[in-house]
Amino acid sequence: MYLKGNKYECCIKEGANKQVISSQADSLIKISRIWADFFPANTSNQPI
């Protein structure tokens, strides 16, 4: 069975978008971890 048309193309695009979104979320998590290393959350009273 040969699939042709918008339905099939839509599925491919949707899958690609999900991969892009997940990789962006992945890099955001990595960046936030790096920032957390540079700026540890201290509860002590420090000037901002």
C-alpha positions as CSV (number, residue, x, y, z in Angstrom):
1,M,0.0,0.0,0.0
2,Y,1.5,3.3,-1.1
3,L,0.6,6.2,1.1
4,K,0.4,9.6,-0.5
5,G,-0.9,12.9,0.6
6,N,-1.1,15.3,3.5
7,K,-1.9,12.7,6.1
8,Y,1.4,10.9,5.6
9,E,3.5,14.0,5.3
10,C,1.9,15.4,8.4
11,C,2.9,12.4,10.4
12,I,6.5,12.8,9.3
13,K,6.6,16.5,10.1
14,E,5.0,15.9,13.5
15,G,7.6,13.3,14.4
16,A,10.4,15.5,13.3
17,N,9.0,18.4,15.3
18,K,8.8,16.2,18.4
19,Q,12.5,15.3,18.0
20,V,13.4,18.9,17.7
21,I,11.4,19.9,20.8
22,S,12.8,17.1,22.9
23,S,16.4,17.9,21.9
24,Q,15.8,21.6,22.7
25,A,14.4,20.6,26.1
26,D,17.4,18.4,26.6
27,S,19.8,21.2,25.9
28,L,17.8,23.5,28.2
29,I,18.1,21.0,31.0
30,K,21.9,20.8,30.4
31,I,22.2,24.6,30.4
32,S,20.2,24.9,33.6
33,R,22.5,22.3,35.3
34,I,25.6,24.2,34.2
35,W,24.1,27.5,35.5
36,A,23.2,25.7,38.8
37,D,26.9,24.7,39.1
38,F,28.0,28.3,38.6
39,F,25.4,29.8,40.8
40,P,24.6,27.4,43.6
41,A,21.3,28.0,45.4
42,N,22.4,29.4,48.8
43,T,20.0,30.0,51.6
44,S,22.5,32.0,53.5
45,N,22.1,35.8,53.5
46,Q,24.2,37.1,50.6
47,P,23.9,40.5,48.9
48,I,22.3,40.2,45.5
